[in-house]
Amino acid sequence: MTNILLIEDDPTHRDIIRRILETQHYAVRAVAGAAEGIALAIQIQPQVIILDGGLPEIDGIEATRRLKSHPRTRHIPILLVTAYTDSFDRSAARAVGCDDYEEKPIEFASLIRKINQLRAGSLPGAN
């Protein structure tokens, strides 16, 4: 079973994403904030991190930078999800180590395909 850490501040989105992933037999730990998510990632070593790009206080770009600079989490694939497609800086996300991204509203077949590709080590690249 693939262990996923979901970092999403919106409780409705967090619940929907978690439930859909669980129906696909993923084990999901979900938290609301980046600081909590970074600490949990260091502790539990998930196989994939799904990270909201628009988190308050520490945004997804900065959280990715921190995760990719830590020796215990730098190897974990990060899939950034964002609703801010106009202002989302794909090159900045790639520069800090984001492995892929998905736009909101999430197309779940695409998200699951990307998770599987990240787990298999075949990074699909940004859209």
DSSP file (Angstrom, degrees, kcal/mol; ACC not computed):
  #  RESIDUE AA STRUCTURE BP1 BP2  ACC     N-H-->O    O-->H-N    N-H-->O    O-->H-N    TCO  KAPPA ALPHA  PHI   PSI    X-CA   Y-CA   Z-CA
    1    1 A M              0   0    0      0, 0.0     2,-0.4     0, 0.0    25,-0.1   0.000 360.0 360.0 360.0 134.1    0.0    0.0    0.0
    2    2 A T        -     0   0    0     23,-0.4    25,-2.6    44,-0.0     2,-0.6  -0.650 360.0-142.5 -80.3 128.6    1.3    3.4   -0.9
    3    3 A N  E     -a   27   0A   0     -2,-0.4    44,-2.3    23,-0.2    45,-1.3  -0.825  21.7-172.6 -94.3 124.0    1.6    5.9    2.0
    4    4 A I  E     -ab  28  48A   0     23,-3.2    25,-2.5    -2,-0.6     2,-0.6  -0.938  18.0-152.0-120.5 137.9    0.7    9.4    1.1
    5    5 A L  E     -ab  29  49A   0     43,-2.4    45,-2.9    -2,-0.4     2,-0.5  -0.955  15.3-162.3-105.1 122.5    1.0   12.6    3.1
    6    6 A L  E     -ab  30  50A   0     23,-3.1    25,-2.5    -2,-0.6     2,-0.6  -0.926   6.7-171.0-107.2 122.5   -1.6   15.2    2.1
    7    7 A I  E     +ab  31  51A   0     43,-3.0    45,-2.8    -2,-0.5     2,-0.3  -0.925  26.9 144.1-115.8 104.4   -1.0   18.8    3.1
    8    8 A E        -     0   0    0     23,-2.3    25,-0.1    -2,-0.6     6,-0.1  -0.983  37.4-158.6-146.7 124.4   -4.1   20.8    2.4
    9    9 A D  S    S+     0   0    0     -2,-0.3    -1,-0.1     4,-0.0    23,-0.1   0.778  72.9  85.0 -79.8 -26.2   -5.5   23.7    4.4
   10   10 A D     >  -     0   0    0      1,-0.2     4,-3.0     2,-0.0     5,-0.2  -0.665  68.6-152.5 -80.4 118.2   -9.1   23.6    3.1
   11   11 A P  H  > S+     0   0    0      0, 0.0     4,-2.2     0, 0.0     5,-0.2   0.848  93.2  50.1 -62.6 -34.4  -11.0   21.0    5.2
   12   12 A T  H  > S+     0   0    0      2,-0.2     4,-2.5     1,-0.2     5,-0.2   0.952 114.5  43.1 -67.8 -48.8  -13.5   20.2    2.5
   13   13 A H  H  > S+     0   0    0      1,-0.2     4,-2.8     2,-0.2     5,-0.3   0.918 113.6  53.0 -61.3 -43.1  -10.7   19.7   -0.2
   14   14 A R  H  X S+     0   0    0     -4,-3.0     4,-2.4     1,-0.2    -1,-0.2   0.921 111.8  45.3 -58.6 -45.4   -8.6   17.7    2.3
   15   15 A D  H  X S+     0   0    0     -4,-2.2     4,-2.6    -5,-0.2    -1,-0.2   0.913 114.1  47.9 -66.9 -43.7  -11.5   15.4    3.1
   16   16 A I  H  X S+     0   0    0     -4,-2.5     4,-2.5     2,-0.2     5,-0.2   0.943 114.4  45.7 -63.5 -48.2  -12.5   14.8   -0.5
   17   17 A I  H  X S+     0   0    0     -4,-2.8     4,-2.5     1,-0.2     5,-0.2   0.937 114.3  48.9 -61.2 -46.9   -9.0   14.2   -1.7
   18   18 A R  H  X S+     0   0    0     -4,-2.4     4,-2.4    -5,-0.3    -2,-0.2   0.936 112.3  47.9 -58.4 -48.1   -8.3   11.8    1.3
   19   19 A R  H  X S+     0   0    0     -4,-2.6     4,-1.7     1,-0.2    -1,-0.2   0.913 112.5  47.9 -62.4 -43.8  -11.5    9.9    0.7
   20   20 A I  H  X S+     0   0    0     -4,-2.5     4,-0.7     1,-0.2    -1,-0.2   0.919 112.9  48.3 -65.4 -42.2  -11.0    9.4   -3.0
   21   21 A L  H ><>S+     0   0    0     -4,-2.5     5,-1.9    -5,-0.2     3,-0.8   0.890 108.6  54.4 -65.5 -37.6   -7.4    8.3   -2.5
   22   22 A E  H ><5S+     0   0    0     -4,-2.4     3,-1.6     1,-0.2    -1,-0.2   0.840 101.0  58.7 -65.1 -31.7   -8.5    5.8    0.2
   23   23 A T  H 3<5S+     0   0    0     -4,-1.7    -1,-0.2     1,-0.3    -2,-0.2   0.742 103.4  54.4 -67.1 -20.3  -11.0    4.3   -2.3
   24   24 A Q  T <<5S-     0   0    0     -3,-0.8    -1,-0.3    -4,-0.7    -2,-0.2   0.231 126.1-105.0 -95.1  12.1   -7.9    3.6   -4.4
   25   25 A H  T < 5S+     0   0    0     -3,-1.6   -23,-0.4     1,-0.3     2,-0.4   0.768  72.4 143.0  70.7  30.0   -6.2    1.8   -1.5
   26   26 A Y      < -     0   0    0     -5,-1.9     2,-0.7   -25,-0.1    -1,-0.3  -0.781  51.7-129.6 -91.5 144.6   -3.8    4.5   -0.6
   27   27 A A  E     -a    3   0A   0    -25,-2.6   -23,-3.2    -2,-0.4     2,-0.5  -0.873  34.1-165.3 -91.7 118.5   -3.0    5.0    3.1
   28   28 A V  E     -a    4   0A   0     -2,-0.7     2,-0.5   -25,-0.2   -23,-0.2  -0.916  21.6-171.7-117.5 127.7   -3.4    8.8    3.6
   29   29 A R  E     -a    5   0A   0    -25,-2.5   -23,-3.1    -2,-0.5     2,-0.4  -0.974  20.7-164.2-107.5 130.1   -2.3   11.0    6.5
   30   30 A A  E     +a    6   0A   0     -2,-0.5     2,-0.3   -25,-0.2   -23,-0.2  -0.956  13.4 172.6-124.5 134.6   -3.8   14.5    6.1
   31   31 A V  E     -a    7   0A   0    -25,-2.5   -23,-2.3    -2,-0.4    -2,-0.0  -0.908  29.1-136.9-134.5 162.7   -2.8   17.7    7.8
   32   32 A A  S    S+     0   0    0     -2,-0.3     2,-0.3   -25,-0.2    -1,-0.1   0.772  77.5  52.2 -92.7 -29.1   -3.8   21.4    7.4
   33   33 A G     >  -     0   0    0      1,-0.1     4,-2.3   -25,-0.1     5,-0.1  -0.797  69.1-130.6-121.0 155.8   -0.5   23.3    7.6
   34   34 A A  H  > S+     0   0    0     22,-0.4     4,-3.1    -2,-0.3     5,-0.2   0.899 107.3  52.4 -66.1 -42.9    2.9   23.2    6.0
   35   35 A A  H  > S+     0   0    0      1,-0.2     4,-2.1     2,-0.2    -1,-0.2   0.934 113.7  44.0 -61.5 -45.0    4.9   23.3    9.3
   36   36 A E  H  > S+     0   0    0      1,-0.2     4,-2.4     2,-0.2    -1,-0.2   0.902 114.5  50.9 -63.6 -40.9    2.9   20.4   10.6
   37   37 A G  H  X S+     0   0    0     -4,-2.3     4,-2.6     2,-0.2    -2,-0.2   0.891 108.9  49.9 -65.2 -41.2    3.2   18.6    7.3
   38   38 A I  H  X S+     0   0    0     -4,-3.1     4,-2.1     2,-0.2    -1,-0.2   0.938 112.7  47.2 -62.7 -46.9    7.0   19.1    7.1
   39   39 A A  H  X S+     0   0    0     -4,-2.1     4,-1.6    -5,-0.2    -2,-0.2   0.906 114.0  47.6 -61.0 -42.4    7.5   17.7   10.6
   40   40 A L  H  X S+     0   0    0     -4,-2.4     4,-3.4     2,-0.2     5,-0.4   0.891 108.5  54.4 -67.9 -39.3    5.2   14.7    9.9
   41   41 A A  H  X S+     0   0    0     -4,-2.6     4,-2.0     1,-0.2    -1,-0.2   0.911 108.0  50.0 -60.3 -42.3    7.0   14.0    6.6
   42   42 A I  H  < S+     0   0    0     -4,-2.1    -1,-0.2    -5,-0.2    -2,-0.2   0.889 117.2  42.1 -61.6 -38.9   10.3   13.8    8.5
   43   43 A Q  H  < S+     0   0    0     -4,-1.6    -2,-0.2    -5,-0.2    -1,-0.2   0.941 125.2  28.0 -75.1 -49.9    8.8   11.5   11.0
   44   44 A I  H  < S-     0   0    0     -4,-3.4    -3,-0.2    -5,-0.1    -2,-0.2   0.641  86.1-142.4 -96.8 -15.0    6.7    9.1    8.9
   45   45 A Q     <  -     0   0    0     -4,-2.0   -42,-0.1    -5,-0.4    -4,-0.1   0.966  22.3-157.2  54.4  63.4    8.6    9.1    5.6
   46   46 A P        -     0   0    0      0, 0.0   -42,-0.2     0, 0.0     3,-0.1  -0.220  19.7-128.1 -66.2 163.9    5.6    8.9    3.2
   47   47 A Q  S    S+     0   0    0    -44,-2.3     2,-0.3     1,-0.3   -43,-0.2   0.748  91.9  15.4 -84.4 -25.2    6.1    7.6   -0.3
   48   48 A V  E     -b    4   0A   0    -45,-1.3   -43,-2.4    28,-0.1     2,-0.5  -0.991  66.7-150.1-146.3 143.1    4.5   10.6   -1.9
   49   49 A I  E     -bc   5  78A   0     28,-2.5    30,-3.1    -2,-0.3     2,-0.6  -0.975   4.1-161.5-114.8 126.7    3.6   14.1   -0.6
   50   50 A I  E     -bc   6  79A   0    -45,-2.9   -43,-3.0    -2,-0.5     2,-0.5  -0.949  20.6-172.0-104.4 121.2    0.6   15.9   -2.1
   51   51 A L  E     -bc   7  80A   0     28,-2.4    30,-2.7    -2,-0.6     2,-0.3  -0.958  24.0-129.7-127.1 123.7    1.0   19.6   -1.2
   52   52 A D  E >   - c   0  81A   0    -45,-2.8     3,-0.6    -2,-0.5    30,-0.2  -0.525  14.6-150.5 -66.8 130.9   -1.3   22.5   -1.6
   53   53 A G  T 3  S+     0   0    0     28,-3.4     7,-1.8    -2,-0.3     8,-0.4   0.741  88.4  56.6 -75.6 -23.1    0.5   25.3   -3.3
   54   54 A G  T 3  S+     0   0    0     27,-0.4    -1,-0.2     5,-0.2     5,-0.1  -0.151  71.0 147.4-105.8  39.1   -1.6   28.1   -1.7
   55   55 A L    <   -     0   0    0     -3,-0.6     2,-0.1     3,-0.1     5,-0.1  -0.431  49.0-114.1 -70.8 146.7   -1.1   27.3    2.0
   56   56 A P  S    S+     0   0    0      0, 0.0     2,-2.6     0, 0.0   -22,-0.4  -0.398  90.5   7.6 -74.7 160.6   -1.0   30.3    4.4
   57   57 A E  S    S+     0   0    0     -2,-0.1     2,-0.6   -24,-0.1   -24,-0.0  -0.375 138.0  33.5  68.3 -66.6    2.1   31.2    6.3
   58   58 A I  S    S-     0   0    0     -2,-2.6   -24,-0.2     4,-0.0    -3,-0.1  -0.955  86.9-151.3-117.9 110.5    4.4   28.7    4.4
   59   59 A D     >  -     0   0    0     -2,-0.6     4,-2.7    -5,-0.1     5,-0.2  -0.177  30.5 -97.3 -77.1 175.0    3.3   28.3    0.8
   60   60 A G  H  > S+     0   0    0     -7,-1.8     4,-2.4     1,-0.2     5,-0.2   0.828 121.2  54.4 -62.8 -35.1    3.8   25.2   -1.3
   61   61 A I  H  > S+     0   0    0     -8,-0.4     4,-2.3     2,-0.2    -1,-0.2   0.947 113.1  41.9 -64.6 -48.3    7.0   26.5   -3.0
   62   62 A E  H  > S+     0   0    0      2,-0.2     4,-2.4     1,-0.2    -2,-0.2   0.897 114.0  52.1 -67.1 -40.1    8.7   27.2    0.3
   63   63 A A  H  X S+     0   0    0     -4,-2.7     4,-2.6     2,-0.2    -1,-0.2   0.908 110.2  49.5 -62.2 -40.8    7.4   24.0    1.9
   64   64 A T  H  X S+     0   0    0     -4,-2.4     4,-2.9    -5,-0.2     5,-0.2   0.929 109.0  52.4 -62.3 -44.8    8.8   22.1   -1.1
   65   65 A R  H  X S+     0   0    0     -4,-2.3     4,-1.0     1,-0.2    -2,-0.2   0.923 112.1  45.8 -56.7 -45.2   12.2   23.9   -0.7
   66   66 A R  H  X S+     0   0    0     -4,-2.4     4,-0.7     1,-0.2     3,-0.3   0.913 114.0  47.8 -66.0 -43.1   12.3   22.9    2.9
   67   67 A L  H >< S+     0   0    0     -4,-2.6     3,-0.7     1,-0.2     6,-0.3   0.904 112.8  48.1 -65.2 -40.8   11.3   19.3    2.3
   68   68 A K  H 3< S+     0   0    0     -4,-2.9    -1,-0.2     1,-0.2    -2,-0.2   0.660 110.1  52.8 -76.9 -14.6   13.8   18.9   -0.6
   69   69 A S  H 3< S+     0   0    0     -4,-1.0    -1,-0.2    -3,-0.3    -2,-0.2   0.546  90.8  89.6 -94.8  -7.3   16.6   20.4    1.5
   70   70 A H  S XX S-     0   0    0     -3,-0.7     4,-2.0    -4,-0.7     3,-1.3  -0.761  75.3-138.1 -91.5 132.4   16.1   18.0    4.4
   71   71 A P  T 34 S+     0   0    0      0, 0.0     4,-0.2     0, 0.0    -1,-0.1   0.785 101.7  51.2 -60.9 -27.7   18.1   14.7    4.3
   72   72 A R  T 34 S+     0   0    0      1,-0.1    -4,-0.1     2,-0.1    -5,-0.1   0.636 123.2  27.3 -84.7 -12.9   15.2   12.6    5.5
   73   73 A T  T X4 S+     0   0    0     -3,-1.3     3,-1.7    -6,-0.3    -1,-0.1   0.486  88.6  96.0-125.2  -5.9   12.7   14.0    3.0
   74   74 A R  T 3< S+     0   0    0     -4,-2.0    -2,-0.1     1,-0.3    -6,-0.1   0.781  86.8  53.1 -61.5 -25.8   14.6   15.1   -0.1
   75   75 A H  T 3  S+     0   0    0     -4,-0.2    -1,-0.3    -8,-0.1    -2,-0.1   0.583  84.8 102.8 -83.9 -10.6   14.0   11.7   -1.8
   76   76 A I  S <  S-     0   0    0     -3,-1.7   -28,-0.1    -9,-0.2   -29,-0.1  -0.604  76.4-121.3 -80.7 125.2   10.2   11.9   -1.4
   77   77 A P        -     0   0    0      0, 0.0   -28,-2.5     0, 0.0     2,-0.5  -0.395  25.5-152.6 -63.6 138.7    8.3   12.9   -4.6
   78   78 A I  E     -c   49   0A   0     19,-0.3    21,-1.6   -30,-0.2    22,-1.4  -0.968  10.2-167.4-118.9 126.5    6.2   16.0   -4.2
   79   79 A L  E     -cd  50 100A   0    -30,-3.1   -28,-2.4    -2,-0.5     2,-0.4  -0.951  15.0-152.7-112.2 111.2    3.0   16.7   -6.2
   80   80 A L  E     -cd  51 101A   0     20,-2.5    22,-2.5    -2,-0.6     2,-0.4  -0.676   5.8-160.9 -86.2 134.4    1.9   20.2   -5.8
   81   81 A V  E     +cd  52 102A   0    -30,-2.7   -28,-3.4    -2,-0.4   -27,-0.4  -0.951  16.5 174.2-114.0 137.4   -1.8   21.0   -6.3
   82   82 A T  E     - d   0 103A   0     20,-1.9    22,-2.9    -2,-0.4     3,-0.1  -0.999  37.2-167.1-146.8 143.7   -2.9   24.6   -7.0
   83   83 A A  S    S+     0   0    0     -2,-0.4     2,-1.5    20,-0.2     3,-0.3   0.526  81.8  84.0 -95.4 -12.5   -5.9   26.6   -7.9
   84   84 A Y     >  +     0   0    0      1,-0.2     4,-1.7     2,-0.1    -1,-0.1  -0.469  48.3 152.9 -92.5  64.5   -3.8   29.6   -8.8
   85   85 A T  T  4  +     0   0    0     -2,-1.5    -1,-0.2     1,-0.2    -2,-0.0   0.799  69.0  52.7 -68.7 -28.5   -3.0   28.6  -12.3
   86   86 A D  T  4 S+     0   0    0     -3,-0.3    -1,-0.2     1,-0.2    -2,-0.1   0.893 121.9  29.0 -72.9 -38.8   -2.5   32.1  -13.5
   87   87 A S  T  4 S+     0   0    0     -3,-0.1     2,-0.3     2,-0.1    -2,-0.2   0.496  89.9 118.5-100.4  -4.0    0.0   33.1  -10.9
   88   88 A F     <  -     0   0    0     -4,-1.7     2,-1.1     1,-0.1     3,-0.1  -0.478  57.8-145.0 -67.5 123.7    1.5   29.6  -10.3
   89   89 A D     >  -     0   0    0     -2,-0.3     4,-2.2     1,-0.2     5,-0.2  -0.758  18.3-178.0 -95.2  95.1    5.2   29.8  -11.1
   90   90 A R  H  > S+     0   0    0     -2,-1.1     4,-2.5     1,-0.2     5,-0.2   0.873  82.4  52.9 -62.3 -38.4    6.0   26.4  -12.6
   91   91 A S  H  > S+     0   0    0      2,-0.2     4,-2.4     1,-0.2    -1,-0.2   0.884 109.1  49.3 -67.4 -36.2    9.7   27.2  -13.1
   92   92 A A  H  > S+     0   0    0      2,-0.2     4,-1.5     1,-0.2    -2,-0.2   0.903 110.8  50.8 -66.6 -40.2   10.0   28.2   -9.4
   93   93 A A  H  X>S+     0   0    0     -4,-2.2     5,-2.7     1,-0.2     4,-0.5   0.925 113.3  44.8 -62.4 -44.7    8.2   25.0   -8.3
   94   94 A R  H ><5S+     0   0    0     -4,-2.5     3,-1.1     1,-0.2    -1,-0.2   0.893 108.0  58.9 -65.1 -39.9   10.6   22.9  -10.5
   95   95 A A  H 3<5S+     0   0    0     -4,-2.4    -1,-0.2     1,-0.3    -2,-0.2   0.821 107.5  45.6 -62.1 -32.0   13.6   24.9   -9.2
   96   96 A V  H 3<5S-     0   0    0     -4,-1.5    -1,-0.3    -3,-0.2   -28,-0.2   0.501 129.9 -91.3 -91.6  -3.7   12.9   24.0   -5.6
   97   97 A G  T <<5 +     0   0    0     -3,-1.1   -19,-0.3    -4,-0.5    -3,-0.2   0.539  63.8 161.2 112.6   7.8   12.3   20.3   -6.4
   98   98 A C      < -     0   0    0     -5,-2.7    -1,-0.3    -6,-0.2   -19,-0.1  -0.430  25.5-157.7 -60.5 129.9    8.6   19.9   -7.1
   99   99 A D        -     0   0    0    -21,-1.6    26,-0.5     1,-0.3     2,-0.3   0.798  63.4 -25.5 -85.0 -29.8    8.3   16.6   -9.0
  100  100 A D  E     -d   79   0A   0    -22,-1.4   -20,-2.5    24,-0.1     2,-0.3  -0.961  58.7-141.1-167.0 174.9    4.9   17.4  -10.6
  101  101 A Y  E     -d   80   0A   0     -2,-0.3     2,-0.4   -22,-0.3    26,-0.2  -0.977   1.2-155.4-147.4 160.8    1.7   19.4  -10.2
  102  102 A E  E     -d   81   0A   0    -22,-2.5   -20,-1.9    -2,-0.3     2,-0.2  -0.999  21.4-128.6-137.3 134.2   -2.0   19.1  -10.6
  103  103 A E  E     -d   82   0A   0     -2,-0.4     4,-0.4   -22,-0.2   -20,-0.2  -0.555  36.7 -90.5 -82.9 147.4   -4.4   22.0  -11.1
  104  104 A K  S    S+     0   0    0    -22,-2.9   -19,-0.2    -2,-0.2     2,-0.1  -0.794 109.6  59.6 -92.8 144.1   -7.5   22.5   -9.0
  105  105 A P  S    S-     0   0    0      0, 0.0     2,-0.2     0, 0.0    -2,-0.1   0.448 101.6-131.2 -67.1 140.4  -10.2   21.5   -9.5
  106  106 A I        -     0   0    0     -2,-0.1     2,-0.8    -4,-0.1    -2,-0.1  -0.402   9.3-146.4 -71.1 134.0   -8.4   18.2   -9.4
  107  107 A E    >>  -     0   0    0     -4,-0.4     4,-2.2    -2,-0.2     3,-0.6  -0.901  16.7-156.6 -96.1 106.6   -9.1   15.6  -12.1
  108  108 A F  H 3> S+     0   0    0     -2,-0.8     4,-2.6     1,-0.3     5,-0.2   0.775  86.5  56.8 -66.2 -30.6   -8.7   12.5   -9.9
  109  109 A A  H 3> S+     0   0    0      2,-0.2     4,-2.1     1,-0.2    -1,-0.3   0.921 111.5  45.6 -63.8 -40.5   -7.8   10.1  -12.7
  110  110 A S  H <> S+     0   0    0     -3,-0.6     4,-2.5     2,-0.2    -2,-0.2   0.915 112.0  51.3 -66.0 -44.0   -4.9   12.4  -13.6
  111  111 A L  H  X S+     0   0    0     -4,-2.2     4,-2.5     1,-0.2    -2,-0.2   0.926 111.7  46.6 -60.0 -45.8   -3.9   12.7   -9.9
  112  112 A I  H  X S+     0   0    0     -4,-2.6     4,-2.4     2,-0.2    -1,-0.2   0.895 111.2  52.0 -66.0 -40.2   -3.9    9.0   -9.4
  113  113 A R  H  X S+     0   0    0     -4,-2.1     4,-2.2    -5,-0.2    -1,-0.2   0.924 111.3  47.7 -60.0 -44.6   -1.9    8.4  -12.6
  114  114 A K  H  X S+     0   0    0     -4,-2.5     4,-2.8     2,-0.2    -2,-0.2   0.899 109.7  52.2 -65.9 -40.6    0.7   11.0  -11.5
  115  115 A I  H  X S+     0   0    0     -4,-2.5     4,-2.5     1,-0.2    -1,-0.2   0.943 111.2  47.6 -58.5 -47.0    0.9    9.4   -8.0
  116  116 A N  H  X S+     0   0    0     -4,-2.4     4,-1.9     1,-0.2    -2,-0.2   0.881 112.2  49.4 -63.4 -38.7    1.6    6.0   -9.6
  117  117 A Q  H  X>S+     0   0    0     -4,-2.2     5,-2.0     2,-0.2     4,-0.7   0.905 111.1  49.3 -67.1 -41.4    4.2    7.5  -12.0
  118  118 A L  H ><5S+     0   0    0     -4,-2.8     3,-0.8     1,-0.2    -2,-0.2   0.912 111.4  49.5 -63.7 -41.7    6.0    9.2   -9.1
  119  119 A R  H 3<5S+     0   0    0     -4,-2.5    -1,-0.2     1,-0.2    -2,-0.2   0.866 110.6  50.2 -63.9 -36.4    6.0    6.0   -7.1
  120  120 A A  H 3<5S-     0   0    0     -4,-1.9    -1,-0.2    -5,-0.2    -2,-0.2   0.578 115.1-117.6 -79.8  -8.8    7.3    4.1  -10.1
  121  121 A G  T <<5S+     0   0    0     -3,-0.8     2,-1.0    -4,-0.7    -3,-0.2   0.576  78.5 123.2  83.4   8.9   10.1    6.6  -10.5
  122  122 A S      < -     0   0    0     -5,-2.0    -1,-0.2    -6,-0.2    -2,-0.1  -0.755  52.3-154.8-103.5  86.5    8.9    7.7  -14.0
  123  123 A L        -     0   0    0     -2,-1.0   -23,-0.1     1,-0.2    -5,-0.1  -0.425   6.3-156.1 -66.6 124.9    8.4   11.4  -13.4
  124  124 A P        -     0   0    0      0, 0.0    -1,-0.2     0, 0.0   -24,-0.1   0.713  32.6-132.5 -76.1 -19.7    5.9   12.7  -16.0
  125  125 A G        -     0   0    0    -26,-0.5   -24,-0.2     2,-0.0   -26,-0.1   0.036  37.8 -51.8  83.2 160.4    7.1   16.3  -15.8
  126  126 A A              0   0    0      1,-0.1   -24,-0.1   -26,-0.1   -26,-0.0  -0.358 360.0 360.0 -70.0 148.8    4.9   19.4  -15.5
  127  127 A N              0   0    0    -26,-0.2    -1,-0.1    -2,-0.1    -2,-0.0   0.477 360.0 360.0 -71.1 360.0    2.0   19.8  -17.8
